[in-house]
Amino acid sequence: MANFYTDNADLRHHLSHPLMRRIVELRERNYTEADKFDYAPLNFDDAMDNYDRVLEVVGELCGDIIAPNAEAVDHQGASCADGRAIYADATVDNLAACRQAGLMGMAMPRRFGGLNFPITPYIMAADMVSRADTGFENLWGLQDCAETLYEFGDEDQKQRFIPRVCEGETMSMDLTEPDAGSDLQSVMLKATQKEDGTWVLNGVKRFITNGDSDIHLVLARSEEGTKDGRGLSMFIYDKRNGGVNVRRIENKMGIKGSPTCELVYKNAPAELCGSRRMGLIKYVMALMNGARLGIAAQSVGVSELAYREALAYAQERRQFGKAIIEFPAVAEMISVMKAKLDASRSLLYECARFVDMYKILDDISKERSLTPEERQERKHYNRLADALTPMAKGMGSEYCNQNAYDCIQVHGGSGFMKDYACERLYRDARITSIYEGTTQLQVVAAIRHVTTGTYKMLIDSYAAQEVRPELQAVKDRLAVLTGMYTDAIAAVEAVNDPAYTDFMARRLVEMAGNIVMAYLLLLDANRNESFEKSLHVYTNMAASEVTRHAEFIKAFDPAQLSFYLAK
């Protein structure tokens, strides 16, 4: 019997991070809900034991049901008939198992039927589900759209919709249109308010993940005559009311169990969520940040499976009288895969903890006034979460794709065949660096945290922490890389040209990411010696990457910028 939680000690390591005590204390409101709900924890240890038990259930479900179903789901895929999306048979079984186990609405408050999990253990569940079946995580993981309902819906909407999600109904976020991909300001799906004050939606949405879900969050143009983001509002559409049909299901390279739909809205009744005009400016930004954290978790799950498949094959496959893992070229590939996996997972959970801190404090602010210290704490963690989310999504998805590529390479010709999971994994991985904002758009979001010093502030906070003497040499090496990073920023800023800064943005963001992840592995190794191997491998890789980017920036003649810009 496989269990994707108990077979991976790294998850418990991240769940036991020192900041979790503060997160749980705030989330549980100092454990005051024990009088109202018999399954609410009495103290920190009780809460952690609860997370551990639920994650073990997730791990068992992933290992015994979802993962064994993945191949059948990939072969059958989702389909479309009579205006409806139809899941693969095994996907239906997966959803039923998740509902029966009570794993829907995990992060929702208990008063709505949820488990009241912080984001961090919920993201661990997403990590495991992604390892089991990357496409299924899209269906199961869209439960986090309920977070937007919780944050911005009125009390009546919360009471009507969130319990349905906790009971197992599915959600989608209907944002993209044929002429509005990443440029959501161009959304033109029309929202019309009728004389009785109700709303109807008309238009087309495209590339909608799980687009035939039970409950939709829809970005639509509510203000007549507008053409930018200020005319967009967020709406809730209930499938039970009718008015939306699935025109087609996209025939995709991978994640075939996740139906990607083109939707036609025809006088579909809907209700406004939050305030008019705030759909893109506020609500979708919050929704997308949550989705990007989810894709970062999905990427780590893919990296985990890629590493495990490559390692197992390299240990079993024999050539020239010995296992191929005994060849240095193969051994190096697998050690680098593990280092990228560990680095991206450390970044993922650091980001998740920061998201937990600011979101919980923000939620508490709706119940009572925050103290000055709490307001400062919320501002601090909001800034850090905003900085690490695009980094975790951007670099984590790139590492995921690299690991999937290397997994096939380790398998050689066999990896090109459908007889092995790595072929499916390779196809599934490719979307992670595209949807919910491409890697290039993550760089756009991240570069301001280079120029405003957020990443440098975070790096300095890591550098200020004491480590075991045997790790001091690594810490000293990271200090040198940090100096190269700050010099590179200064060199770019000295040119004083926004186009030049944009051109160098990817290099600066990657330098920051390499150093941040190396420091996180250093701190992990300081708590847990099992991370030392990955720390050294990743630091060597990071040093090479940071040096390469620093040398490029140092040697680059700004006059040559026109050679690179398309005409």
C-alpha positions as CSV (number, residue, x, y, z in Angstrom):
1,M,0.0,0.0,0.0
2,A,1.6,3.3,-1.1
3,N,1.3,6.5,0.9
4,F,2.6,9.7,-0.7
5,Y,2.9,11.4,2.7
6,T,4.6,8.8,4.8
7,D,7.1,7.9,2.1
8,N,8.3,11.5,1.9
9,A,9.9,12.7,5.1
10,D,10.6,16.1,3.5
11,L,6.9,17.0,3.9
12,R,6.9,16.5,7.6
13,H,10.2,18.5,7.8
14,H,8.4,21.5,6.2
15,L,5.3,21.1,8.2
16,S,7.4,21.3,11.4
17,H,8.9,24.7,10.5
18,P,9.2,27.1,13.5
19,L,6.8,29.7,12.0
20,M,4.0,27.1,12.0
21,R,3.4,27.7,15.7
22,R,2.5,31.3,15.1
23,I,0.5,30.4,12.0
24,V,-1.6,27.8,13.8
25,E,-2.1,30.0,16.9
26,L,-3.5,32.8,14.7
27,R,-5.5,30.4,12.4
28,E,-7.2,28.7,15.4
29,R,-7.8,32.1,17.2
30,N,-5.8,30.8,20.2
31,Y,-7.7,27.5,20.1
32,T,-11.1,29.0,21.0
33,E,-13.1,26.9,18.5
34,A,-12.8,23.7,20.6
35,D,-16.0,24.7,22.5
36,K,-18.0,24.9,19.2
37,F,-16.6,22.1,17.1
38,D,-15.6,18.7,18.5
39,Y,-12.9,18.3,15.9
40,A,-11.3,21.7,16.6
41,P,-7.8,21.4,18.2
42,L,-7.2,22.1,21.9
43,N,-3.6,23.3,21.4
44,F,-0.7,23.5,18.9
45,D,0.3,19.8,19.3
46,D,-3.3,18.7,18.8
47,A,-3.6,20.9,15.6
48,M,-0.3,19.5,14.2
49,D,-1.4,16.0,15.0
50,N,-4.7,16.7,13.1
51,Y,-2.8,18.0,10.0
52,D,-0.5,15.0,10.1
53,R,-3.5,12.6,10.2
54,V,-5.4,14.3,7.4
55,L,-2.2,14.5,5.2
56,E,-1.7,10.8,5.8
57,V,-5.2,10.2,4.5
58,V,-4.4,12.3,1.5
59,G,-1.2,10.4,1.0
60,E,-3.0,7.0,1.1
61,L,-5.7,8.2,-1.3
62,C,-3.0,9.5,-3.7
63,G,-0.9,6.3,-3.5
64,D,-3.8,3.8,-3.7
65,I,-6.4,5.4,-5.9
66,I,-5.4,8.6,-7.8
67,A,-1.9,7.5,-9.0
68,P,-3.0,4.0,-10.1
69,N,-5.9,5.7,-12.1
70,A,-3.6,8.2,-13.8
71,E,-2.8,6.2,-16.8
72,A,-6.4,5.3,-17.5
73,V,-7.4,8.9,-17.2
74,D,-4.7,10.0,-19.6
75,H,-5.9,7.4,-22.2
76,Q,-9.6,8.2,-21.9
77,G,-9.4,11.9,-21.2
78,A,-12.3,14.3,-20.8
79,S,-14.9,14.7,-23.5
80,C,-17.8,16.9,-24.6
81,A,-21.4,15.9,-25.4
82,D,-24.7,17.9,-25.5
83,G,-23.1,21.0,-24.2
84,R,-21.5,19.3,-21.2
85,A,-18.0,18.3,-20.2
86,I,-17.7,14.6,-19.3
87,Y,-14.9,13.4,-17.0
88,A,-13.0,10.2,-17.6
89,D,-14.4,7.3,-15.6
90,A,-11.4,7.1,-13.3
91,T,-11.6,10.9,-12.6
92,V,-15.2,10.4,-11.4
93,D,-13.8,7.7,-9.0
94,N,-11.1,10.1,-7.8
95,L,-13.5,12.8,-7.0
96,A,-15.8,10.4,-5.2
97,A,-12.9,9.2,-3.1
98,C,-11.9,12.8,-2.2
99,R,-15.5,13.7,-1.3
100,Q,-15.9,10.5,0.8
101,A,-12.6,11.3,2.6
102,G,-13.7,14.9,3.4
103,L,-10.9,16.5,1.4
104,M,-12.9,19.3,-0.3
105,G,-12.9,22.7,1.2
106,M,-9.9,21.9,3.4
107,A,-8.9,25.5,4.0
108,M,-12.4,26.8,4.6
109,P,-13.6,27.7,8.1
110,R,-15.4,25.0,10.2
111,R,-18.6,27.0,10.3
112,F,-19.0,26.4,6.5
113,G,-18.1,22.7,6.8
114,G,-14.4,23.0,6.1
115,L,-11.4,21.7,8.0
116,N,-10.0,25.2,8.7
117,F,-6.5,24.2,7.5
118,P,-3.8,26.9,7.0
119,I,-2.6,27.3,3.4
120,T,0.7,25.4,4.2
121,P,-0.7,21.9,4.9
122,Y,-3.3,22.4,2.2
123,I,-0.5,23.1,-0.3
124,M,1.2,19.9,0.9
125,A,-1.9,18.0,-0.1
126,A,-1.8,19.7,-3.5
127,D,1.9,18.7,-3.8
128,M,0.9,15.0,-3.2
129,V,-2.1,15.1,-5.5
130,S,0.0,16.5,-8.3
131,R,2.6,13.7,-7.9
132,A,-0.3,11.3,-8.2
133,D,-2.0,12.9,-11.2
134,T,-1.0,16.3,-12.4
135,G,-4.3,16.9,-14.3
136,F,-6.5,15.8,-11.4
137,E,-4.9,18.4,-9.1
138,N,-6.5,21.0,-11.4
139,L,-10.0,19.7,-10.5
140,W,-9.3,19.0,-6.8
141,G,-7.2,22.1,-6.4
142,L,-9.7,24.6,-7.7
143,Q,-11.5,24.3,-4.4
144,D,-9.2,27.2,-3.4
145,C,-11.4,29.5,-5.5
146,A,-13.7,29.3,-2.4
147,E,-11.0,31.4,-0.8
148,T,-12.0,34.3,-3.1
149,L,-15.7,33.8,-2.2
150,Y,-14.7,33.8,1.5
151,E,-12.6,36.9,1.2
152,F,-14.9,39.0,-1.0
153,G,-18.4,37.6,-1.0
154,D,-21.1,38.8,1.3
155,E,-22.3,36.6,4.2
156,D,-25.3,35.3,2.3
157,Q,-23.1,34.2,-0.6
158,K,-20.7,32.5,1.8
159,Q,-23.5,30.6,3.5
160,R,-25.0,29.5,0.2
161,F,-21.9,28.5,-1.8
162,I,-19.0,27.6,0.5
163,P,-20.7,24.7,2.2
164,R,-21.4,23.2,-1.3
165,V,-17.7,23.3,-2.0
166,C,-16.9,21.7,1.3
167,E,-19.4,18.9,0.4
168,G,-17.6,18.3,-2.8
169,E,-19.0,20.5,-5.6
170,T,-16.4,21.8,-8.0
171,M,-15.3,25.3,-9.0
172,S,-13.7,27.2,-11.9
173,M,-12.4,30.6,-12.5
174,D,-13.7,31.9,-15.9
175,L,-11.2,34.6,-16.9
176,T,-9.6,34.0,-20.3
177,E,-11.4,34.8,-23.6
178,P,-10.4,34.3,-27.3
179,D,-9.1,37.8,-27.5
180,A,-8.0,38.2,-23.9
181,G,-5.4,35.7,-22.7
182,S,-2.9,37.1,-20.3
183,D,-4.2,40.6,-21.1
184,L,-7.3,40.4,-18.9
185,Q,-8.0,44.1,-19.2
186,S,-9.4,43.2,-22.7
187,V,-12.1,40.9,-21.3
188,M,-15.4,41.6,-23.1
189,L,-17.9,39.0,-21.7
190,K,-20.8,41.3,-21.0
191,A,-22.6,41.6,-17.7
192,T,-26.0,43.4,-17.9
193,Q,-28.0,44.5,-14.9
194,K,-31.8,44.0,-15.4
195,E,-34.4,46.3,-14.0
196,D,-35.0,44.1,-11.0
197,G,-31.3,44.5,-10.1
198,T,-30.2,40.9,-11.1
199,W,-27.5,40.3,-13.6
200,V,-27.1,38.2,-16.8
201,L,-23.9,37.3,-18.6
202,N,-23.4,37.0,-22.4
203,G,-20.3,36.1,-24.4
204,V,-17.5,33.5,-24.7
205,K,-14.8,32.2,-22.4
206,R,-11.9,30.1,-23.6
207,F,-9.2,27.9,-22.0
208,I,-11.3,27.5,-18.8
209,T,-10.0,24.7,-16.6
210,N,-12.8,22.5,-15.3
211,G,-15.1,24.8,-17.2
212,D,-18.3,22.8,-16.6
213,S,-17.9,23.1,-12.8
214,D,-20.8,23.5,-10.4
215,I,-19.8,27.1,-9.3
216,H,-18.0,29.6,-11.4
217,L,-16.2,32.8,-10.6
218,V,-16.5,34.9,-13.7
219,L,-14.7,38.1,-14.8
220,A,-17.1,40.2,-16.9
221,R,-17.5,43.8,-18.2
222,S,-20.2,45.4,-16.1
223,E,-19.6,49.1,-17.1
224,E,-20.9,50.1,-20.5
225,G,-18.5,51.9,-22.7
226,T,-15.3,50.9,-20.9
227,K,-12.4,49.0,-22.4
228,D,-9.9,48.6,-19.5
229,G,-9.7,46.9,-16.2
230,R,-11.7,49.6,-14.4
231,G,-14.9,48.3,-16.1
232,L,-14.6,44.7,-15.0
233,S,-16.4,43.1,-12.1
234,M,-16.5,39.6,-10.6
235,F,-19.6,37.4,-10.7
236,I,-20.7,34.1,-9.3
237,Y,-22.5,31.7,-11.7
238,D,-24.3,28.7,-10.4
239,K,-24.5,25.8,-13.0
240,R,-27.9,24.8,-11.6
241,N,-29.4,28.0,-13.0
242,G,-28.4,27.2,-16.6
243,G,-27.4,29.5,-19.4
244,V,-23.8,28.3,-20.0
245,N,-22.9,25.5,-22.5
246,V,-19.6,23.9,-23.3
247,R,-18.9,24.5,-26.9
248,R,-15.8,22.3,-27.1
249,I,-13.1,20.6,-25.1
250,E,-9.5,21.5,-26.1
251,N,-7.4,18.6,-27.4
252,K,-4.3,19.1,-25.3
253,M,-0.8,17.7,-25.1
254,G,-1.2,16.7,-21.5
255,I,-3.3,17.0,-18.3
256,K,-6.0,15.2,-20.4
257,G,-8.2,14.4,-17.4
258,S,-8.7,18.1,-16.7
259,P,-11.3,19.4,-19.2
260,T,-10.2,22.7,-20.7
261,C,-13.4,24.3,-22.0
262,E,-14.7,26.9,-24.4
263,L,-17.9,28.2,-22.8
264,V,-20.8,30.1,-24.3
265,Y,-22.8,32.3,-22.0
266,K,-26.4,33.1,-23.1
267,N,-28.3,35.3,-20.7
268,A,-26.8,33.3,-17.9
269,P,-28.1,34.5,-14.5
270,A,-25.3,35.5,-12.1
271,E,-24.7,37.6,-9.0
272,L,-22.2,40.3,-8.3
273,C,-19.3,39.2,-6.0
274,G,-18.0,42.2,-4.0
275,S,-18.1,45.7,-5.5
276,R,-18.5,46.7,-9.1
277,R,-15.3,47.7,-11.0
278,M,-13.1,45.8,-8.6
279,G,-13.1,42.5,-10.5
280,L,-9.7,42.7,-12.1
281,I,-8.1,45.4,-9.9
282,K,-8.6,43.5,-6.6
283,Y,-10.4,40.2,-6.8
284,V,-8.7,38.5,-9.8
285,M,-5.3,39.5,-8.5
286,A,-6.1,37.7,-5.3
287,L,-7.5,34.8,-7.2
288,M,-4.5,34.5,-9.5
289,N,-2.0,34.7,-6.6
290,G,-3.7,31.7,-5.0
291,A,-3.7,29.9,-8.4
292,R,0.0,30.6,-8.9
293,L,0.8,29.1,-5.5
294,G,-1.2,26.1,-6.6
295,I,0.7,25.7,-9.8
296,A,4.0,26.0,-7.8
297,A,2.7,23.1,-5.7
298,Q,1.7,21.2,-8.9
299,S,5.2,21.8,-10.3
300,V,6.9,20.4,-7.1
301,G,4.6,17.3,-7.3
302,V,5.7,16.7,-10.9
303,S,9.4,17.2,-10.0
304,E,8.9,14.7,-7.2
305,L,7.5,12.0,-9.5
306,A,10.1,12.8,-12.2
307,Y,13.0,12.3,-9.7
308,R,11.5,9.1,-8.3
309,E,10.9,7.6,-11.7
310,A,14.4,8.5,-12.9
311,L,16.1,7.1,-9.7
312,A,14.1,3.9,-9.8
313,Y,14.9,3.3,-13.4
314,A,18.6,4.2,-13.0
315,Q,18.9,1.7,-10.1
316,E,17.2,-1.1,-12.0
317,R,18.5,-0.6,-15.6
318,R,21.8,-2.4,-16.2
319,Q,24.2,-1.7,-19.1
320,F,27.8,-2.9,-19.5
321,G,27.4,-5.1,-16.5
322,K,26.3,-2.5,-13.9
323,A,23.3,-0.3,-13.0
324,I,23.4,2.9,-15.0
325,I,23.3,5.0,-11.8
326,E,26.9,3.9,-11.3
327,F,27.9,6.0,-14.4
328,P,28.8,9.5,-13.2
329,A,26.9,11.2,-16.0
330,V,23.7,9.6,-14.9
331,A,24.4,10.0,-11.2
332,E,25.0,13.7,-11.7
333,M,21.7,14.2,-13.5
334,I,19.8,12.5,-10.7
335,S,21.5,14.4,-8.0
336,V,20.8,17.7,-9.8
337,M,17.1,16.7,-10.2
338,K,16.9,16.1,-6.4
339,A,18.6,19.4,-5.7
340,K,16.1,21.3,-7.9
341,L,13.2,19.4,-6.3
342,D,14.4,20.2,-2.8
343,A,15.1,23.8,-3.7
344,S,11.8,24.4,-5.3
345,R,9.9,22.7,-2.5
346,S,11.7,24.8,0.1
347,L,10.7,28.0,-1.8
348,L,7.1,26.7,-2.2
349,Y,6.6,26.2,1.6
350,E,8.4,29.4,2.5
351,C,6.0,31.2,0.2
352,A,3.0,29.3,1.6
353,R,3.9,30.3,5.2
354,F,4.2,33.9,4.2
355,V,0.8,33.7,2.5
356,D,-0.7,32.1,5.6
357,M,0.6,34.9,7.9
358,Y,-0.8,37.8,5.9
359,K,-4.0,36.2,5.0
360,I,-4.8,35.0,8.5
361,L,-4.0,38.5,9.9
362,D,-6.2,40.1,7.2
363,D,-9.0,37.7,8.2
364,I,-8.6,38.6,11.9
365,S,-8.8,42.3,11.0
366,K,-12.4,41.7,9.9
367,E,-13.2,40.5,13.4
368,R,-11.3,43.0,15.5
369,S,-8.8,45.8,15.2
370,L,-5.2,44.6,14.7
371,T,-2.6,45.8,17.1
372,P,0.1,48.1,15.7
373,E,2.5,45.1,15.8
374,E,0.0,42.9,14.0
375,R,-0.6,45.5,11.3
376,Q,3.2,45.8,10.7
377,E,3.4,42.0,10.6
378,R,0.6,41.8,8.0
379,K,2.3,44.4,5.8
380,H,5.6,42.6,6.1
381,Y,4.4,39.2,5.2
382,N,2.1,40.5,2.4
383,R,5.2,42.0,0.8
384,L,7.2,38.8,1.1
385,A,4.3,36.7,-0.2
386,D,3.9,39.0,-3.1
387,A,7.6,38.6,-3.9
388,L,7.9,34.9,-3.5
389,T,4.7,33.9,-5.3
390,P,5.9,34.7,-8.9
391,M,9.4,33.3,-8.0
392,A,7.9,30.0,-6.7
393,K,5.6,29.7,-9.7
394,G,8.2,30.8,-12.3
395,M,11.3,29.0,-11.2
396,G,9.4,26.0,-9.8
397,S,7.7,25.4,-13.1
398,E,10.9,25.7,-15.0
399,Y,12.6,23.2,-12.7
400,C,9.6,20.9,-13.1
401,N,10.0,20.9,-16.9
402,Q,13.8,20.4,-16.6
403,N,13.3,17.4,-14.3
404,A,10.6,15.9,-16.6
405,Y,13.0,16.3,-19.5
406,D,15.9,14.7,-17.6
407,C,13.6,11.8,-16.4
408,I,13.0,10.8,-20.0
409,Q,16.8,11.2,-20.7
410,V,17.6,8.8,-17.9
411,H,15.2,6.3,-19.4
412,G,16.7,6.7,-22.8
413,G,14.6,5.2,-25.7
414,S,12.3,3.6,-23.2
415,G,11.3,7.0,-21.9
416,F,9.9,7.9,-25.3
417,M,7.4,5.0,-25.1
418,K,4.1,5.1,-23.4
419,D,5.1,2.0,-21.4
420,Y,6.6,4.3,-18.8
421,A,5.0,7.1,-16.7
422,C,7.7,9.6,-17.6
423,E,6.2,10.0,-21.1
424,R,2.9,11.2,-19.6
425,L,4.8,13.2,-17.0
426,Y,6.7,15.1,-19.6
427,R,3.5,16.1,-21.4
428,D,1.8,17.1,-18.2
429,A,4.7,19.1,-17.0
430,R,4.8,21.4,-20.0
431,I,1.7,23.5,-19.1
432,T,3.0,24.5,-15.7
433,S,5.3,27.2,-17.1
434,I,2.4,28.5,-19.3
435,Y,-0.9,28.7,-17.5
436,E,-1.8,31.2,-14.7
437,G,0.8,33.5,-16.2
438,T,3.8,32.4,-18.2
439,T,7.3,32.3,-16.7
440,Q,7.9,35.6,-18.6
441,L,5.0,37.2,-16.9
442,Q,6.2,36.0,-13.5
443,V,9.5,37.8,-14.2
444,V,7.4,41.0,-14.9
445,A,5.7,40.5,-11.5
446,A,9.0,39.7,-9.7
447,I,11.4,42.4,-11.1
448,R,9.9,45.2,-8.9
449,H,11.0,43.2,-5.9
450,V,14.5,43.2,-7.2
451,T,14.5,47.0,-7.8
452,T,12.7,47.8,-4.5
453,G,15.0,45.6,-2.5
454,T,12.5,43.0,-1.2
455,Y,14.6,40.0,-2.3
456,K,17.8,41.6,-0.8
457,M,16.0,42.2,2.5
458,L,14.9,38.6,2.6
459,I,18.4,37.3,1.7
460,D,19.9,39.5,4.4
461,S,17.4,38.0,7.0
462,Y,18.6,34.5,6.0
463,A,22.2,35.5,6.2
464,A,21.7,36.8,9.7
465,Q,20.8,33.4,11.0
466,E,23.4,31.2,12.7
467,V,24.3,27.9,11.1
468,R,26.3,24.8,12.3
469,P,30.1,25.3,11.9
470,E,30.3,22.7,9.2
471,L,27.8,24.7,7.0
472,Q,29.6,28.0,7.5
473,A,31.7,27.6,4.3
474,V,28.5,27.4,2.2
475,K,27.1,30.4,4.0
476,D,30.3,32.4,3.2
477,R,30.0,31.3,-0.5
478,L,26.4,32.6,-0.6
479,A,27.5,35.9,0.8
480,V,29.9,36.2,-2.2
481,L,27.0,35.4,-4.6
482,T,24.9,38.0,-2.9
483,G,27.6,40.6,-3.6
484,M,27.6,39.7,-7.3
485,Y,23.8,40.0,-7.3
486,T,23.8,43.5,-5.7
487,D,26.6,44.6,-8.1
488,A,24.5,43.4,-11.0
489,I,21.5,45.4,-9.9
490,A,23.6,48.5,-9.5
491,A,25.0,48.0,-13.0
492,V,21.6,47.7,-14.6
493,E,20.2,50.6,-12.7
494,A,23.2,52.8,-13.7
495,V,22.0,52.6,-17.3
496,N,18.8,54.3,-16.2
497,D,16.7,52.8,-19.1
498,P,13.4,51.0,-18.4
499,A,13.8,48.9,-21.6
500,Y,17.3,47.8,-20.5
501,T,16.0,46.9,-17.0
502,D,13.2,44.9,-18.6
503,F,15.7,43.1,-20.8
504,M,17.9,42.2,-17.8
505,A,14.9,41.4,-15.6
506,R,15.0,37.6,-16.1
507,R,18.7,37.4,-15.2
508,L,18.2,39.5,-12.1
509,V,15.2,37.5,-10.9
510,E,16.9,34.2,-11.6
511,M,19.9,35.4,-9.6
512,A,17.7,36.3,-6.7
513,G,15.9,33.0,-6.9
514,N,19.1,31.0,-7.0
515,I,20.4,32.7,-3.9
516,V,17.1,32.6,-2.0
517,M,16.7,28.9,-2.7
518,A,20.3,28.1,-1.7
519,Y,19.8,30.0,1.6
520,L,16.5,28.1,2.2
521,L,18.3,24.8,1.6
522,L,21.1,26.0,4.0
523,L,18.5,26.6,6.7
524,D,16.8,23.3,6.0
525,A,20.2,21.5,6.3
526,N,20.8,23.4,9.5
527,R,17.7,21.8,11.0
528,N,17.9,18.5,9.1
529,E,21.1,16.9,7.9
530,S,19.3,15.0,5.2
531,F,19.3,18.2,3.1
532,E,23.1,18.6,3.1
533,K,23.7,16.7,-0.2
534,S,21.1,18.8,-2.0
535,L,22.5,22.0,-0.4
536,H,26.0,21.4,-1.8
537,V,24.7,20.3,-5.3
538,Y,22.3,23.2,-5.5
539,T,24.9,25.8,-4.3
540,N,27.3,24.6,-7.0
541,M,24.6,25.0,-9.6
542,A,23.5,28.4,-8.2
543,A,27.1,29.7,-8.2
544,S,27.4,28.8,-11.8
545,E,24.1,30.4,-12.7
546,V,24.7,33.6,-10.7
547,T,28.2,34.0,-12.1
548,R,27.0,33.5,-15.6
549,H,24.3,36.1,-15.3
550,A,26.6,38.5,-13.5
551,E,29.3,38.2,-16.2
552,F,26.7,38.8,-19.0
553,I,25.4,42.0,-17.3
554,K,29.0,43.2,-16.6
555,A,30.2,42.6,-20.2
556,F,27.0,43.7,-22.0
557,D,27.1,46.9,-24.1
558,P,23.7,48.6,-23.7
559,A,24.1,49.9,-27.3
560,Q,23.6,46.3,-28.4
561,L,20.1,46.1,-26.9
562,S,18.5,46.8,-30.3
563,F,20.0,43.5,-31.6
564,Y,17.8,41.5,-29.3
565,L,14.5,43.4,-29.6
566,A,12.2,42.2,-32.3
567,K,11.2,44.7,-35.0
